[in-house]
Amino acid sequence: MSLPRLAVVVKGWPRLSETFIAQELVALEEAGLELDIWSLRHPTDTKIHPLHARLQAPVRYLPEYLRNDQRRVAQAMGAATELPGFDAAAEAYARDLARDDTANRRRRWGQACVMAHEMAQDISGLYAHFLHTPASVARYVAILRGLPWSFSAHAKDIWTSPEWELREKLSADHNGAEFGATCTAFGATYLQGLADRPDRVELVYHGLDLSRFPTPPDRANRKVDAPLRLMSVGRLVEKKGFDKLIDALALLPKALDWHWVHIGGGTLDAQMRARATECDVADRITWRGACDQPEVIDAMRASDLFVLPSRIAEDGDRDGLPNVLMEAASQRLPILSTPVSAIPEFIDDGTHGLLRSDDPQTLAQTIADFAADPALGPRLADAAYQRLIQHFTMAPGIAQLDQRLRTMLAP
């Protein structure tokens, strides 16, 4: 007897900035679930993570812009009227459009019609990664096809979505999700407060699959007069706070020999490089752009301190619990970050790492103090590594999610 199949809706595939999704889907597939991947966007990254190559599921791309595939969209919209849930889905879409009359909302409906029309008949349920656009598409498809749906929520999708939309996606009265998973206790508490019943939302940490990472190096006490090798991994966007870090680097003592390596792309790339030049620190910075996982790990093993000054952006966007912090811990790389969102769920200040405000003067002083205390880094890194292997590995979360998905898919 064949297993039930699950359609998975993602923003884009593959994406280097979302390797936590690839890790989860590969693990679910290896646990025995049969997946079909539906991507709302075509890939833009020039590199892929080794995990992307391990996924066996077929990947299908929906029209990224409806105008670019008008025949396909028109055929699907016509066929959608014959689907069993068309009236209910059209009503839900009309209610949403009345409150959010945007091109993005119209695209969600068009993509949903295409997916509902083209999706195999033996699909038993849907699962969306991110509670904003992907979950909207999954919800419309689920109503059209009369199937249950679920989601995994992360960070931006929670904090930048309107409350009315979150409430309806979490309510049985509005064709809401059968269940939702989210990767931080901070986010879970918020969503449970919006749901028609709290158990509709479950905390499921992503965790880390340590089998994918090399054994961490032994971190001997660095010499006080040795060059301080700083690094960061993250997109160059507002919520990552790299503008404040550049300002902090300019405030470091003149006698401190330091170098900062940044890995990641992002919309603020040109602005950050210009800021570094204005602050007269450009010659001490290496901008490596997007890198694959082996390159990231090599850089972590060669560094002395990982810095991620996350903050809440003006539009409310913020990090959840960045996987890159756990990756740094996996290589016993000491961490300096901020007490934003769910970061304190992994790091206790002074025990597993250093949590400070993103004020440049505070960051600069903390980096200088770290450089002056050779024993601090190894102590913090050892504690973070123990916390990682005891409480933040991948297997428990995958087992939890696998069970919920199988329950949803059961006849």
N, C-alpha and C positions, 0 to 999 in steps of 0.2 A: 504494500500500500504506500503510495507516494505521500510525502510530507506536504502540509499546506504551504503555499508560497506567500511571501510577504513582499509587497511593493514598497520601496524606500524612496522618499522624495528628498533630494539634497539641492542646495543652492547651485553648486558646481562640482564637477568631478573631472580630473583629480585636482585637489588644492593642497599646496604645501602648508598653508596656514591652518588647515583643518585635518591634520594627521590623526587627531583624536577620533574623528569620525571613521577614518580608514581603519584604525586599530580596532574599533568596536565592530565594524561590519565584517572584517576578516574573522574576528573571534566568534561572532554569531554564526557565520557561515561554517566555520570549523566545528561549531557545536551542533550542526546539523540542520539549521534553518536554510531554506531555499529562498534566495533573494533576487529581486529584479530592481535595478537602480534606475531611477528617473531623475535626470539632472535638468534644472531650470536654465542653466547657463553652460556654454561651452568653456573648455579650459583655457586659461591664459598663462599659466605658469610654464616656463620652458623646461623645468625639471620636475621629476616625480619622486615620491618617497618609495622605498622598496615595498612598503605595505600595499601600495596601489597595484603593483604587479601581482601580488598574491591573491587578490580578489578574483574569484571565478565567475561571479554573477554577471549577466549581461548588463550593459549600460546603454540607456536610451536617452536621447537629448530632445527636450521639448523646444518649441519655437521660442528662442530667446526674446525676439520681438515679433509680434503677430504680423506686422506688415511685411516681414521678410519671408513669410511662408503662408501667403493668403489662401492658396488652394487647400492646403492641409488643414488650416484652421476652419475654413468655411465648410469643408466636408465633415469635420468633427462636430461643429456646432449644429449642423443639420442632423447628424446621427444622434446627437445627445438628446434631442427632443423625444426620441423613441426609448430612451433608457427609463427604467422603472422609477427612479427618483428625480426625474427632471423637474417636475413642478415644485417639489420641496427645495431642490438645489437652486432653482431660479429665484424662488422667494428669498432664500438666504442671501444670495448674491445681491438682489435688489435692496435688501435691508442694509447690507454692508456698503453698497455703492451710494446710498442716500447719505451716509455719514462719512464716506471716504471716496469721493468722486475724483479719482486720479487715474493716470495711465497705468500705474502699477496695479491698481485694483482690477482694471479691465484686462490687463495681461494675465493676472491670476486666473480669472474666469476662462479666458481663452485657452490657457495652458491646461486647465483642469478638463475642459471639454475634449481636448486632444488626447490627454492621458486616459480619460474614462472610455473614449472610443477605441483606442488602440491597445489598451491593457488586456492581457490574456484573461480568458474566462476562468482559469483556475486560481486566480489570485484570491486569497481569503481575507486579506486585510491590508492596511496601509500604515506606514510609520514615517514620520517627517522629522528631519533634523533641522531644528530651529522653529520657534513658535510664531514667527511672523509670516513671511511670504510662503515658505515651503508648507507650513501647517495650513495656511489658507487654501492652497492648491489641493492638499491631501483631503481637507474637509469637504470641499466641493466635489471632488472625485468620489469620496466615500458616500456622500448623499446620492449622487447620480447613480452609483452602482449598488447602493444598499449594503455597504460593507462597514465594518468597524475600522476606526483609525486611532492612532496614537502619535505621540511626539516625544522628542527629546529637546529640552530648552537649555540655553547656555548662558548668554550674558546680554548682548545688545538686543536680541529678540525679546527678552523679558522687559528690559528697562526703557526701551524706546517705543514699545507697542502701546496703543491707547487702552485704557482700562476696560472700556466696554467690549473691545475685541477679545481681550484675555478672558474676561468673565464668560463670554459666550462660547469660547473654545473649551472652557472648563465646566460647561453646564450641559446636562442631558437634555434639557428643554430646548436647547439650540443646536442639536446635533453635534455636541461637543465630543472631545476625545474620550475613548474608553479609559485611557489612563495616560499620564504623562510622567516622564522622568526628567529630572534636572540634576545638574552635577555639583551643586553646592547647597549646603543647609540654608545659607542666606537667601538664595533664590527659591528654594522649596518652601520656606516659611511664607514668603510673599505670595507665591502662587496658591498655596493651600488656603490663604485668607481670601482669595478671589473665587475659589472653586465652590461648586454647589455642595461638595462634601470633601473634607481634607484628604481622604485616602485616594482621591483621583490623581493626586500628585505624589510622587515618590522620589526620595533622595537616592540617586545612584551615582556615586563617584566614578569618574572615568578610570582612575588609577593608571598604573603604568605596567606594561608587559615587560618585565625586566629581562626576559629571554632575548629581547631585541637589542639589549645594551651590553657593552663590554663591562667586565669587572672594573670597578672604579680604581683609580690609581691611589697609592698611599700618599697622603698629603702631609709632607714634612713641614715643620715650621719654616716659613720663608725668612730670609735674612732681611733685616730692617732696611739695609741700603740697596736691596735688590730692586730692579724695576717692578712696578705694580702693574699687572696685566688685567685690565678690566674688560668685561664683555657684556653684551646684551643681545637678546634675540627677540624680535617683535616687529610688527608692522609699524611703519612711520606714519602713525595716525595720532590724533589728539589724546586719546585715552591712555596711550602708552607712556606719555610724559617725557619723551626724550628731549624736548625743548628745555625742560627744567634741568635735565641731567647735563646737557651741553653748558648751560649757564653755571652749573655747579663745578664742572671740570675747569672752567675758567677761573674759579676761585681757589683751586687747590694750591697748596704752598709751592712756591717757585722751586724749592729744593727737592720736591718729590718728583721722582722719575716715573712717569706713568704713560700708559698707552691704552686706548679704548678701541675695541673691535665691535662693530655693529653688524648683525646679520638680519636681513629682511628687507622687503621692498615697502611700498606704500605711497600714498598720495602726497605726503609732505616731504618726500625725498629731497627735492630741490631746496625747499625752505630750510630743512635741517642742515644741509651742507652749507648754505649761505650763512646760517646762524653760527656754525662752527668757524667760518672764516671771519665773521664780524667779531667773534669772541677770541680770535687769535689762538685757536687750538686745533685748527684743521690739520696741521702737520703731525698731530699726535693721535689722529683718528684714522682707522681703516674702515671704509664702507664696503662690505662684501656683497651686499644685495642678497637675493634669495639663494639659499644653499640647501642641498639635500641633507638627509639625516646624518650620514657618516661625516660630512664636513662640519656639521654643527657639533657633533660629539667630539671630534678632534679638537675643535676650537675650545670647547669646555675643558677638556683635559689639559690644555695648554694655558689656561687662565687661572687667576688668583681670586677673582671676585665677580660674581654675576650680579648685575644691577638691572632692576625693572621698576621704575618709578611710576607705577600705574596711578591714574586719577580718574575722577568722574568728569566726562566731557560735558560741554555746555548743553548738548541735546539729551543728556541723561545716560549716554552709553558708558559702559564700564566693563572691566574684565570680570570674569567669574573667578575661577581658580585656574590660572594659566598653567597648562600642562608643562610649559617650558621650565617652570620652577621645579617640578618634580624631576624633569630630565636633568636639570643642574644638580639636584640632590643625588640622582643616580650615579653621578660622577664625582661625588663628594666635593662639589664646587660650592664654596660659601655664597650665601645669598644676601643681598640688600634689596629690600622692596618697601612697599607702603602698606599701611593697614586698611586697604580699600576692599570693599566687597567681601569675597570669601578667602582672600589671601591668609588672614589669620586662622582659618580652619586648618591650614597646613603648617604655618610658621608661628610659633610662639616667640615673641621678640626676646632676644638675648639667649634663647635656648636652641632654636633650630635655624636661626638667621637673625637679621637685623631689620626691623620695621620702623621707618621714620616718615615724617611728612615729606612732601615733594618740594619743600622750600629749598632753593639752591644752596643757601648758606648752611642749612642743616645737612643736606646731602654731602656737601664738600667736607664739612667737619667730620661726618661719620666715615667717609672714605679715608680721610687723613688719619683718624684714630685707628681704623682698621689696619692701615699700613704700618702704624707704629707699634702694633701688638701682634707679633708673629705667631703667638699661640692661639689667638682668637679664631682664626679661620678654620684650622683643623678641628677645634672643639665644636664649633657650630655645624660644620659639614658632617662630622660623625653623627651628631644628634639628628640632623635632618635625614641622613641616610637610614638610620634606624627607624625613624618615624615612617619613612617611605615604605620600607619592606614590611613593617608591622601593620600599617593601616591604609596604605594607598597603592596596593598592587591591583592589577586589572581583574583577576579571576572572580572575586566576590561580586563585583558590579555586573560582570557579564552573566554570571549565573542568575542573579536577581532579574536582570532585564530579559534574559532568555525565557525564564519562567513566566513573566508577565506577558510577553509576546505570544508564547505558546497557548496561554490561557485565552488570550484574545482571539487567536486563530482557530481554536477548537471548534468543531462543528456544533 
